[in-house]
Amino acid sequence: MKLRRQLAVAAALAVASTAGVAAPASAAAIGGGGASFLANMMDICAAQYNRNTAFNTGSDTVTYASVGSSAGRTGYANGTYKFGGSESAYTSGAPANLVYVPLVGGAIAIGYRVDGLSPANAQVRLTGELVAKIFAGQIKNWNDPAIAAVNKATTVAQKLSVSKLGVTVRARKVASNVTFTVTMTKAAATKYRNAKVTISAATLGGETASVLNQKYTKVISKSTAYKANTSYSVNVGRNAIGILAVDNIKDGETITFPDLAIRVVSRSDGSGTTNNFANYLNKSFPDIWTKPTSDTFATAFPGTIPTDGSFQSARGNEGLANYVRDNNGSITYAELSFLEERGVKAAAVSNPAGRFVSPSPTTSAAWLEAAEVSTEGLVTQNYANTASDAYPINAVSYGLSSSASSTDNQLVKRFFSYFINQCAPKNAAAAGYTPLTGAILEKSKAQLAKLNGGA
């Protein structure tokens, strides 16, 4: 059952269960609006908060309008909304006492529809440079030799141990399991005492899954179920240690592409998704994407957008996903959950470590782990992150609220607290989002504490 349908059913059940029961006189409506990137997660958390009488003691009702980050910032600044949602910061017109509260992260997936692929269900691979050139209009056809060149099956030789920076990880297959052993030199154990050792499994045709994610205090032994055609990326903190394979494995698929024009689909409205996508392109491939980022695709675009039909636009993440679902040859950028809802395929994209990685909450978290967060709560991504299991195109959604004391801000603070501490940890990953962890989560809670005068 698709996420929106699940929410509709849940809402209907909630209405039915409370039919004939009047809301308390003190109940308030808390209307927010902004980023469409955030909308699916906001729908989940608002629906749950609205019926959570233990947390929502005033029986308040939270609503959220998916209007785009630019409109959300404007609407919050002029009082249309009691809180805002955005993946990009104000460049002007910020309201007094503004507080950015990181709420949740997510992968910006490259969604595509290409009928006539062979094999039909193969996942397309794109280097970051190919993404940059396609969205700049420099590559115009799906059977371009540059696309075909990276979509060829290769073989990865068996590798049962990796050692780097004083860290050694060994793998062995025993019956139907794979067991990993992690050891560190004394110096490495001291240096990386606050870093987590992570092992992620990437299976051909499947999603990336976390095998290990813990700090090293002594020798680690961890087992997981064996799967064919699976490689394992090993990292310590932000440092890539290497790739393991317990068999000779197939990596990627050889895909035959049809002679089909590429149709690029971008946002028609001001968008934090666009801002983060264009920032990735500009920071990673500045010779192709030569302009600074912007909420407006046409402003960030390196040149003038073609008017020959090869570029189209749609409103919101939902509009982008709908367009690609319905139009052969199209490609877009959207938060992962919107593509998954509509059955739109997402490309595996190469990261700075040279690995092709599928978008997922796990691979998005690996990328955001290397990000920095400012005193204002704004996240700066590290586009040189060499973690081998990290998906490179991501965003963090901010809730917009105020440090001023008011009844409205008190209610918003209560809802944001529920979102960060209760809803996102339990629901984000299953919904296609990335729950916040580490330094970003710590800063999120610190920013939350500032709302409503700290009360």
N, C-alpha and C positions, 0 to 999 in steps of 0.2 A: 504494500500500500504506500503510495507516495506521501511525502511529508505534509504537503498542504492538505491533502485529503484526511490524513490522520488528525491534523489540527482541527479541521472542520468537524470531524466526528467527535473529538474531545470537547469542542466548544458546544456542540449540540447536546451532548450528554450533560455538560455542566449546566446549560440552560434548563434542561428538562428536570434535573435534580433540584433546582432552586425555584422552579415555577411556583408562583403564588407567594413567595417569601420576599418581603420588601427589604431593600438594603437599608442599613442603619442611616439615620439622618446625617451622621458625620461622614459618611462615605464620600470620597472625592474622585473625580476623573483626572487621571494623569496622562495627558496627551503629549506624546513625543513624535518626532519625525526626522527623517534624514536618509542616511545611506541605505541603498537597496542591498548592498553587500551584506549588511547586518540583518536584513529583514527576516530571513527564515529563522535565525537564532532568536531574534527579538520576539517573533510570534510564539515560539515555544516558551520562552521565559515569561512573557506577559500572560499567556494563557495559564501557566502553572501558578504564577504569583496571584492572579486574580481569584483563584479558588483555594489558595493556601492560607487558611484562617489562622494558623499558628504564627506565620511570618507577617502576613498582611492583616494585622489586627484591626484596621479601620475599614475592612471590606472595600478598599479602594479599587478602582478599575483602571488598569494601564492599557493604553492603545498606542499604536505606532504606525505612522504613515511612511511608506516607502517612496520617497520623493527625490532621492539622490543627495549626496553629501553637500553639494553647493546650496541647494534649496534648504536642506536641514540646518546648515549654519546660519543662513539668512533668517529662516523661520524662528530659530531659537533666539537670535539677536534681537529680532523685532517683537518677540513675545507671542508669536503664533503658537509655538510649542513650549511646554514646560521643561522639556529636555531635548537635546539633539543627539544625532548619531552621525559620525563622519569618520572616514579613513584618512582625511587630510586636514591640515590646520588652517585656521584663518590667516589670510595674508593682509586683510584689512577688515575693519568693521566689527572686530571682536567686542563682545559686551564686557562691561566692567565685572570684575570678580570671577572671570571665567576659570573653570577648572576642567582639564582634560582627564578623563578616567578611562584607561585602557580596559576594555570589556572582554574581547575575544579576538583571536586571530583566525586566519584561513588562507588556503591556497588560492591563488588566481590561476585557474586552470585554462589551458588552451583547448577549447572545444572545437570540434570539426565534424562535418558530414561529408564523406567522400564515398558515393555509391560506385561500385565497380572495382573496389580494391580486391586484390588477390594475394593472400587469403582474405576472405570477406571480413572476418572479425579481428584481423590483426590490429595491434595498437601502433599507431604512427609514432615515430621518433623524430624529434626536431632538436637540432642544436640551438643554443641561445641565439647564435648569429643568424640562423635561418628564421627564427621567430622575428628578430629585428628586421630582417630584409623583407619578409612576407608582409608585416604590418607597415612597412615603409613603402610598399608597392614595388619593390625591386625584384621580387620573384612573383610571377603572375600565373603559373600553371602548376597543377599538382604533379605532373610528370616531369617537372624540372630535374635535370640530372643531379643537382645539388641535394634535392630531397631524396631521390632514389639512392644516392651514395651512402647516406647514413641509415637507410632502412634495408640493411643486408645482414643476414644471420652470420654470426661469428662464433667461435668456440673459445671458451675460457678454460684453461688447463687447471687440473686439480691443484689446489694449494691448501695445505693442511696447517700451515703456521705463518704468522706475520710477526715481525719484530721491528719496533721503531721507538725512539725516544725513551728507551728503557722499559718499554711495555712489550710483552710477548703474549700472543693469543694463539692457542692451538685448538684444532677441531678434529674430531674423529667420529666416524659413523659406527654405531653399535646397534645391530638389529634395525629397528625402525626409528631410532633416535640419532640425533647429532649432539654430541657433548662438547662444550667449549670450556677451556681452562685459561684463566687470565692470571698472569704473574707480572710483578713489577720489581725493578731494582729498588733498593732502599731510597736512592736519590729520587727516582721517579715517583715512588709512593709518597714522598714528602712534597714534591713539586705539584703533584696532581691530587693532593688529599681532598680538595674541595671540588674536584671535577668528577663527572660521572663517566663510567665506561659504558658505551652503548654498542650493541650489536643489532643490526637490522637485516632482515631477510628480504631479498628481492627475488620473486619467482616469476619466470617468464609467463606472461598472460595473467598474472595475479597482482594483488596489491602488496605494497611493502608493509612488513609487519615487524614490530619490535620484539626482539628476543631477550635483550638484556638492557637495563638502564639503572645502574646503581653505582654508588661510590666504592672505591677500592679501600678496604681496610685490611684484608688478608687475601690469600689465594681464592679466586672465584671459580666455582664450577657450576655450569648451567647447561641443562639439556632442553632440547626442543624436538618436536616431531620432524622426521626426515621428509623432505619434499624434493622431488626430482627437479632439475633445471633451476636450482636456487643458489644464489651467491649471497655472501654475508659481508656487510660493510662494518668495519670496526673503527670506532673513534674514541678518543679520550678528551672530554671537553670539546674544544674547538679544533682539535688536532686529528687528522685522518691517520690511522695506523696502517690500514691496508684492507684488501679484499680476500676472503677465504672461499674455497669451494671444495666440497668433499668428493666430488666427481668431476670429470670433464663435462662441462655443461654448455648448452646452447644459449647464446646471448643474442636476443633480438630475433627478428624474422625478416626474411627477404620478401619484400612487398613489391608487387607490380601495381603501378598507379595508372589510372585512366588519363586520357588526354582531356583534361577538365580545367576550366578557368577557375582561379581562386577568387572568392568574393570575401573581402575583409569586412567584418561587421564591428562597428565601434559604438560607443555611447553617444546619444544625441543630447543628453543632459549633462550638467556639471557633476562630476563623479570622482569620489575618492578611489574607486577601483581603477579608473583611468589614470589618476594621479600616481598611484603606486605602480601600475603597469608601465607607464611612460617613464617613471623614475628608474625602474629596473633597466629599461632599454637604454636610457641616457647614461646611467652610471656604468653599465656593463659594455655598451657598444657605442661610445660617443662619436665615433667616426660615421656611424649610420644615423643614429638619433642625436642630432647635433644641438637640439634646443633643450632648455630646462623643462622640468615637468610642469604639468598643469592639470586642473580638473577637466579642462576642455581638450578633447582629442585633437581637434583642428589646430589648436594653439601649440600643442606639444609636437605635432607632426612635422617631420623634417622636409618642409616644402609646402606645396599646395596639394590638397587631397584631390585625386583624379575624379573627374566627373563622367567617366565612361561606363559607369555601372559596376565597376570592380570594387568600389567601396560603398557600403550601405551603413545605416545607423539605426539604432533602436533605443528605447528608453528603459533604463533600469537593467539590473542583472537578469531579471526575468525576461525582459524584451530581447536581450542578446541570446539567451538560451533558446527562447522560442523561435527566433529567426533561424538559428543554425539547425534546430530540429527539423524545420520545415523547408529548408533550402539546400539542395545538393551543391557541393563545392564551397560552402561557406566555412569560415573560421572566425573565432572570436576569443575574448578573454572574459572570464566570469568566475565568481566564487564557486567553488566545487559543488556545493549542494544544489545549485540551480541546474547544473548540467546533469547531475545524478537523478534529480527528480524527473527529468524529461528523457532520460536514456541517451543523452548525447555523449559520445566518446571524448575522452581527454587524452592529449598527447603526453608521452614521456619526454621530458625536456632535460638537456644536459646541464649539469651544474659546473662550477669552477674546478671541481675535482675531475671532470671529464666523464662522469657517470650519467647515464640516462635514468631519470627518476620520475616515477609517476606521482601526481599530486595526491596527497592524503593528509589527514590530521597528523600522522606520525612523521612524515617527511617534511611537512610544514613546521612542526615543532622543532625538528633538527635544525632547520634554517634559522628560526627565530631565536634559538638558544644563543646564537652569536651576535644578536642585535644589541644595541646600546639604548638606554632609556634616559631621557634628560630630566632635569629637575622639574620641568613643566609636565612631565608624563608622556612626552612624545617619543616615539620609537624611531631610531635610525637603524636601518638594516645594513648588515655588512655584506656587500655584494661580492666580496672576495672570499666568502666563507668556503673553506675547502672540505667541510664534512662530506664524506662520500655518500651519505644517505639523505642529504638535504635537498628538498625541492626548492628551486631558486626564485620563484615568483610568488610573493605573498603580501598580505596586508594585515594590519591590526586596526580594529574598529574602536573608536573612542566614544564614550558617552560624554555629552557636553552638559555641564551644570554649573553651579555657582557656590562660592564660599559665603555669600550673604545669607543671613538668617531669615527664613520665611517658612510659612506652612508648606508651600509648594516644594521648596528645596528639601525640607524634611522628608516629604513623601518620596521625592525622587531619590534621595539618599537611601531610603529604606529599600526601594526597588533595585537600585544599582547594587546594594549589598547582597540582596537575594540573587541577582544575576551572577555576580562574581563568585560568591561563596557557596551557593547552593545549586543553581541551575546549570551554569556552564560546566563545572567539573563533572556533573552527572550526565549531561546531554550533548555537549558540543561535539565530541568525536563521532558519536553515532549519527549526528545530523550533518557531518561533513565539514565541521569547523575545528579549530585548534584551541583547546583550553589553554589559558595562560599559565606559565610556570616560571620558576626562577626569579630573576631580577625584575622582569616585567610584571609578574604577579605581585611581588613585594611593593613595587612602585604604584601599582593599581590600588592596592589597599591603602597606601599612604595618601594617594590623591583622594580616595573615597573619604578618608577621615577629615579632609578639609571642607567637605560640603556642609552647607547649613551652619556656618560658623564653628564647625568642629563639634557641634552637638548631635 
